[in-house]
Amino acid sequence: MQSTHLIRLAIDQVMALRQASLADPSLQAALQHTKQRQARRFARVYRDLLDNPLFSSAAQFFLTELYADKDFSLRDRQFARIADTVEKLFPQSVVNVTQALADLHLLTEQLDFAMAHAMLALPAATPPLPAALVYLHAWRATGAREQRQRQLASVMALGQQLGQLARTPGLRLMLLMMRGPAAAAGLSDLQRFLEAGFDAFAKIAKHPSGVADFLATIQTRESAFITSLFDDSEVTCVTLLS
C-alpha cells in the first residue's frame, strides 16, 4: 500500500501542475518551449545511441517516455487510478518501476514548471534574447543544481530497474498475459509503457555490460551538461544549447 500511496501522491501533484499551466496560456507556452528544447537536445546529443543497433531501442524509449514533449495526461490519469489495483495485477518489481517513474515524472514536471516561470520572469530585452540564452538564464535563475542531479540519479535508477526487469525469467510472458486484466482495469497505457521498457532493455541486457554501458554514457553526458550550464561561460553554454 505504501508504493501505491506514493504513486498516487506524485501523480496528483503532477496533475495539479498541469492544471495550473493550462489556466495560464503564457505559462503553457513557456512550458512547451522548455520541453521541446529538451527533447531536441536529447535527440541531438544521443544521435549515436539512437543510430546504434544495440542501444537504439533503449535510447528511443528514453527519448519517447522520459524526454519527450508529448502529452502524458492519459498515462497520468491511469497512474492515479491504480492505487487499489497495481499491487494486485503486477509483481513487486513492476510496482517498483512504476513508483520510480512516478517520482521521476513529478521531479521533471516541477523543474520544467520552475523553468517556465523563470522564463516569464526574465526582463524584456531589445532585441529579444536568442532562445538558447533565454533557456540558460531561466536555468540559472531556477538554481536547482541539487534537484538536477537528483533527476539524473532517478533516471539512472529507473534504467537499472528496467535492466533488472529485462533479465527476469518469464516476465515478458507475464506482461503479455496481463494485457487483458490491465485493459479491464483501465491501465492500457501503463501496460504499453511497461512492455516498451522491457523490450527496449531486453536487447542490451543480453550483453554482459550493455545496460551499464548505456547508462554510463547518459550519466557522463548529462552530468557534464548540468555542470556546464551552471558553471561555464554564456558563450560556451549557448553553443552547447544551439
C-alpha positions in Angstrom: 0.0 0.0 0.0 2.9 2.3 0.6 4.0 2.1 -3.0 0.5 2.9 -4.4 0.1 5.8 -1.9 3.4 7.3 -3.1 2.4 6.8 -6.8 -0.9 8.5 -6.3 0.6 11.4 -4.3 3.2 12.0 -7.0 0.7 11.9 -9.9 -1.8 14.1 -8.0 0.9 16.8 -7.8 1.8 16.4 -11.5 -1.9 16.8 -12.5 -2.1 19.9 -10.2 0.9 21.4 -12.0 -0.7 20.6 -15.4 -3.9 22.3 -14.4 -2.1 25.4 -13.3 -0.3 25.7 -16.6 -3.4 25.1 -18.6 -5.0 28.1 -16.8 -2.2 30.4 -18.0 -1.6 30.4 -21.8 1.8 32.2 -21.3 3.0 29.7 -18.8 1.8 26.8 -21.0 3.7 28.2 -24.0 6.9 28.6 -21.9 6.5 25.1 -20.6 6.0 23.7 -24.1 9.1 25.6 -25.3 11.1 24.1 -22.4 10.1 20.6 -23.1 10.6 20.9 -26.9 14.1 22.2 -26.5 15.0 19.4 -24.1 13.6 16.8 -26.4 15.6 18.2 -29.3 18.7 18.3 -27.3 18.4 14.7 -26.3 17.8 13.6 -29.9 20.9 15.5 -31.0 23.3 14.6 -28.1 22.4 10.9 -28.3 22.2 10.5 -32.0 25.0 8.0 -31.9 23.0 5.8 -29.4 19.8 6.2 -31.5 21.7 5.0 -34.6 23.4 2.2 -32.8 21.6 -1.2 -33.4 22.4 -2.3 -29.8 21.3 0.8 -28.0 18.7 2.3 -30.4 15.6 0.8 -28.7 16.6 1.9 -25.2 17.6 5.4 -26.4 14.3 5.8 -28.2 12.5 4.6 -25.1 14.2 7.3 -23.0 13.5 9.9 -25.7 9.9 8.9 -26.0 9.0 8.2 -22.4 11.3 10.5 -20.4 12.5 13.4 -22.5 9.6 13.8 -25.0 7.4 16.9 -25.1 4.3 14.8 -25.7 1.1 14.8 -23.6 1.3 12.2 -20.8 -2.2 13.1 -19.4 -3.7 9.7 -20.3 -0.9 7.7 -18.6 -1.1 10.0 -15.6 -4.8 9.5 -15.2 -4.2 5.8 -15.3 -1.5 6.1 -12.7 -3.9 8.0 -10.5 -6.4 5.1 -10.7 -4.0 2.3 -9.9 -3.7 2.7 -6.2 -6.1 -0.2 -5.5 -5.1 -2.4 -8.4 -1.4 -2.1 -9.2 -0.2 -4.5 -6.5 -2.9 -7.0 -7.4 -2.0 -7.1 -11.1 1.7 -6.6 -11.2 4.7 -8.2 -9.3 6.6 -6.0 -6.8 9.4 -5.5 -9.3 7.0 -3.9 -11.7 5.4 -1.9 -8.9 8.8 -0.5 -8.0 9.4 0.6 -11.6 6.0 2.3 -11.7 6.8 4.1 -8.5 10.3 5.2 -9.8 8.7 6.5 -13.0 6.0 8.5 -11.0 8.7 10.0 -8.8 10.8 11.0 -11.8 7.8 12.3 -13.6 7.0 14.6 -10.7 10.5 15.9 -10.3 10.8 16.5 -14.1 7.5 18.4 -14.1 8.5 20.5 -11.1 11.8 21.5 -12.8 10.1 22.3 -16.1 7.4 24.3 -14.3 10.1 26.3 -12.5 11.9 26.9 -15.8 8.8 28.1 -17.5 8.1 30.6 -14.6 11.7 31.8 -14.7 11.4 32.4 -18.5 8.4 34.6 -18.0 10.1 36.5 -15.2 13.1 37.5 -17.3 13.3 41.2 -18.0 12.3 42.2 -21.6 15.2 42.8 -23.9 15.6 44.7 -27.2 16.3 43.0 -29.4 14.9 39.8 -27.9 17.4 37.3 -26.5 18.2 34.2 -28.5 16.1 31.2 -27.4 19.2 29.4 -26.1 20.2 32.3 -23.9 16.6 32.6 -22.6 16.8 28.9 -21.6 20.2 29.4 -20.0 19.1 32.4 -18.0 16.0 30.5 -16.8 18.1 27.5 -15.9 20.4 29.6 -13.7 17.6 31.6 -12.2 15.9 28.4 -11.2 19.2 27.4 -9.5 18.2 23.8 -8.9 21.6 22.1 -9.1 20.8 19.6 -6.4 17.4 18.8 -8.0 19.0 18.4 -11.4 21.5 15.9 -10.0 18.7 14.1 -8.2 16.7 14.0 -11.5 19.7 12.4 -13.3 20.1 9.9 -10.4 16.4 9.0 -10.7 16.9 8.4 -14.5 19.8 6.1 -13.7 17.9 4.2 -11.1 14.9 3.7 -13.4 17.2 2.5 -16.1 18.8 0.0 -13.7 15.4 -1.3 -12.6 14.3 -1.7 -16.2 17.5 -3.6 -16.9 16.8 -5.9 -14.0 13.3 -6.5 -15.2 14.6 -7.4 -18.6 16.7 -10.2 -17.0 13.8 -11.6 -15.0 12.9 -15.1 -16.5 9.3 -15.4 -17.6 8.4 -11.7 -17.0 7.8 -10.9 -20.7 5.3 -13.7 -20.9 3.7 -12.5 -17.6 3.4 -9.0 -19.1 1.8 -10.4 -22.2 -0.7 -12.3 -20.0 -1.5 -9.1 -18.1 -2.8 -7.3 -21.2 -6.4 -8.4 -20.7 -6.6 -7.6 -17.0 -4.7 -4.3 -17.4 -7.2 -3.3 -20.2 -10.1 -4.2 -18.0 -8.7 -2.1 -15.2 -8.1 0.8 -17.5 -4.4 0.5 -17.4 -3.6 0.0 -21.1 -1.2 3.0 -21.4 0.7 1.9 -18.3 0.8 -1.6 -19.7 2.2 -0.2 -23.0 4.9 1.7 -21.1 6.0 -1.4 -19.2 6.1 -3.6 -22.3 8.0 -0.9 -24.2 10.5 -0.5 -21.4 11.0 -4.3 -21.0 11.5 -4.8 -24.8 13.9 -1.7 -25.0 16.2 -3.0 -22.4 15.9 -6.7 -23.2 18.2 -6.3 -26.2 21.0 -4.6 -24.3 20.5 -6.8 -21.2 21.6 -9.8 -23.3 25.1 -8.2 -23.4 27.2 -8.5 -20.2 27.9 -4.8 -20.0 25.1 -3.5 -22.2 22.9 -1.8 -19.6 25.9 -0.5 -17.7 27.5 1.0 -20.8 24.2 2.6 -21.9 23.5 4.2 -18.6 27.2 5.2 -18.1 27.0 7.2 -21.4 23.9 9.0 -20.3 25.4 9.6 -16.8 28.6 11.1 -18.2 27.0 13.4 -20.8 24.1 14.6 -18.6 26.5 15.3 -15.7 28.7 17.3 -18.0 25.7 19.2 -19.4 24.4 20.1 -15.9 27.8 21.3 -14.7 28.3 23.3 -17.9 25.0 25.2 -17.7 25.7 26.2 -14.1 29.4 26.9 -14.3 30.6 27.7 -17.9 30.6 31.0 -19.8 27.4 32.1 -21.6 29.2 31.7 -24.9 30.1 28.1 -24.1 26.6 27.3 -22.9 24.8 28.9 -25.8 27.0 26.9 -28.2 26.1 23.8 -26.2 22.4 24.6 -26.4 22.2 25.8 -30.0 
